[in-house]
Structure formats: structure tokens, C-alpha cells
Amino acid sequence: MPEVLTNTWARQVMAEHRELRADVARLREFLNAPRPAASRAGAHSWAAELSSRLSALHDKLFRHFRLEEEGGMVEEVSTAHPRAAGEITRIVADHPRMLQETRELVGLTLDYSAARTPIDVPLRRRVTALLDWLEEHERDETDLIQRVEYRDTAAAD
């Protein structure tokens, strides 16, 4: 049976989730391609490209999280579905941490660009971990929206 979203914010959030999935897939493709070692020729270009992609992701996430937090999702779901309040709180708590991790990764790419090897976890592994976290987070949000905001159009028949 077909389902329709009942709220404008829900349609917009779901559309942004599709865009974010595509962005993550492109970033994973970039990360999986060969790259030069930190002190080798081409490292600067690779790191500059990764930095640019992470900065763009940060900007998109910032706007997306603001939509979720201020565009109706948090308030409406929490009010209409009080049992989901804990889940909403957990989801929203991820937002500033994800943004902070993305900013830190931009800084690490700049270190890589300057031929300094990042001190902690290898850069690609850490970016991949962020992408995994983001995908899980967006799946949880999508699942929540579908559970609380989708309506079966046949119910009105």
C-alpha cells in the first residue's frame, strides 16, 4: 500500500537524507581511490580535495541538523509521540558531536596537506568511521520518521 508523508518538514528531511546518502557514497568512492603518502607528491592535492569535501559535508550537515531541530521535526514528533522523546533526544545529541568530528577531520586533512602525518587514527579510517556514524544516524532518523509520520493512504478508504 502506498504511504505518504503528512508533514512538509518530513518530506524535506527525507529528501535531504537521500542527498546525504549520495554525498556519503561519493566521499567513500574518493576515499577508496589510491592516494599518495603524506610526504609524497600529490598529497597536498589529495588532502585539499578531501578538506573541500569535508567542509561541504559540514555545511550541509549544519543546515540539515538545523532543519531537523528548528523546522518542526523535533517539536512535532516529541509532542505528538511522547514515547519517541528519548529517541529524539539521542538523535539530536549526535548533531553537535558529528559537526565537531567533521571540523576536526578538516584540520587533520590540513596537517596531511602540509606533509605532516596525523598523530592519531589514520585519516581515511577516521573519515570512514564518521561516514559510518552518519549513515547509521540518518537511518535511525528515517526509521523514526517513517514510524511516526507516515500514514497509510488506504486507511481513509
RARAFEN-V81374 format. One record per pair of residues at least 6 apart in sequence whose ideal C-beta (glycine too) atoms are under 6 Angstrom apart, sorted by sequence separation. I is the first residue (numbers start at 0). J is the second residue. D is the distance in whole Angstrom. If there is no record, write none. Layout:
BEGIN
I & J & D
I & J & D
END
This chain:
BEGIN
4 & 10 & 5
35 & 41 & 4
35 & 42 & 5
76 & 83 & 6
77 & 84 & 5
110 & 117 & 6
77 & 87 & 5
107 & 117 & 5
34 & 45 & 5
76 & 87 & 6
111 & 122 & 6
73 & 87 & 6
107 & 122 & 6
104 & 126 & 6
26 & 52 & 6
100 & 129 & 5
64 & 94 & 4
93 & 136 & 5
57 & 101 & 4
15 & 63 & 5
53 & 101 & 6
90 & 140 & 6
53 & 104 & 5
54 & 105 & 6
53 & 105 & 5
50 & 105 & 5
86 & 143 & 6
50 & 108 & 4
49 & 108 & 5
12 & 72 & 6
8 & 70 & 5
46 & 108 & 5
8 & 71 & 4
8 & 72 & 5
83 & 147 & 6
46 & 111 & 4
47 & 112 & 6
46 & 112 & 4
80 & 147 & 5
43 & 112 & 5
76 & 147 & 6
37 & 111 & 5
38 & 114 & 5
37 & 114 & 6
37 & 116 & 5
30 & 123 & 5
23 & 130 & 5
19 & 137 & 6
16 & 137 & 5
16 & 141 & 5
9 & 144 & 5
9 & 148 & 5
6 & 148 & 6
5 & 148 & 6
4 & 148 & 6
5 & 150 & 5
2 & 149 & 4
3 & 152 & 6
0 & 151 & 6
1 & 152 & 5
0 & 153 & 5
END
